[in-house]
């Protein structure tokens, strides 16, 4: 079981010096932990986050439309027409989501004026 008494070096110091020593060790430990966990990293750039969101809208629309079209094609044996329709609808939906997102990010109102 661990000893609850401070080490010999700290016990020879006056009370305030022991507290200062403890606080300094605590600050070093917290700084080391923050460095290890990455808490000191700067926040992500807003433009980078917006670009990732636009990419996800586009890929999600295309891949989702292709999957739904493929599934309908397999289910009803339409010979690939449902896949093409699903892709087109996915692309249109992806671009529509991008247009809506970009119009809300630019600060424009419903009528297009500031």
N, C-alpha and C positions, 0 to 999 in steps of 0.2 A: 504494500500500500504506500502511496506517495506521502512524503513528509509535508505537513502544512506550513512549516516554518520557512522563511526566506533563506536563501543561501548565505554562507558565511560572509561573503564580501558585502552583500547588501545589509546584513545585520550590523556591521560595524559603522555604517553611515548614520548620520542624524535622520530623524523622521522625515523631514522635508526632502532631503536628498534621496531617500529611498523611494518616496512617491514620485519624484522627478525621474528617477531611473526607471521605475515601472512604467510611467507614462511614455518615456522615450522608447522603451522596448515595445510597448503596445503600438505606438505610431509606426515603428519599423515593420512590425508584423502586419498591420493593416495595409501599409503601402505594398508590402510583398504580396499579400493576398489579392489586393486590387490589381496588381500587375499580372498575377497568375490567372485571374478570372476574366481579365480584359475589361474591367470596369473603367479604365482610363481612356478607352477608345473614344474618338469623337463620334457624334451622332451621324447616321447616314445622311447623305446629301438628298435634298428633296427632289432634285431633278433625276437623280438615279432611281429613286423610288417610283417616280412617275413613269420613267422609261420601262421599268420592270412591270409596272401595272399595265401599260399599253401593250407590251409584249405578251403578257398573260391573256389579255382580252383577245388579241389576234390569234394566238395559238389555241386558246380554248375554243374559240368559234370555229376555226378550221378543223381541229381534231374532233370536237364534239359533233359538228355537222357531218363529218366523214363517218364517224362511228354510227350515228343514228341512220344515215343513209345506207351504210353497209348492212346494218341490222334489218332495216326494212327490205332491202334488196334480197337478203338471204331468206327472210320470212315469206315474202310474196313472190320471189323469183322474177323480179322485174327486168333482169338483164342489164343491170348497171345504171339504169336511169335514176333510181332512187339515190344511188351514191353520188351522182353528179348533182342532183337537186339538193341533197344534203350538204355537199361541199359549197355550193353557191349560197345557200341559206346561211351556212356557218360563216362564210366570208363576209356576207352582208351584215349579219348580226355582230360579228367582231368589229367591223368598221363602224357600225352604228354605236356600239359601246365606246369606241375610241373617240368618236365625235362628241358624244354626250360628256365623257370625262374631260376632254380638252376644253369644252365650252364652260364647264363649271370651274375649271382650274384657271381660266383666263380672267375670271371676275366679271364676266358679262352677265347681264340680266336676261330675262326672257325675251325682251324686245331687241336685244343685241347692242344696247347702249350702256354706257357706264352709269 
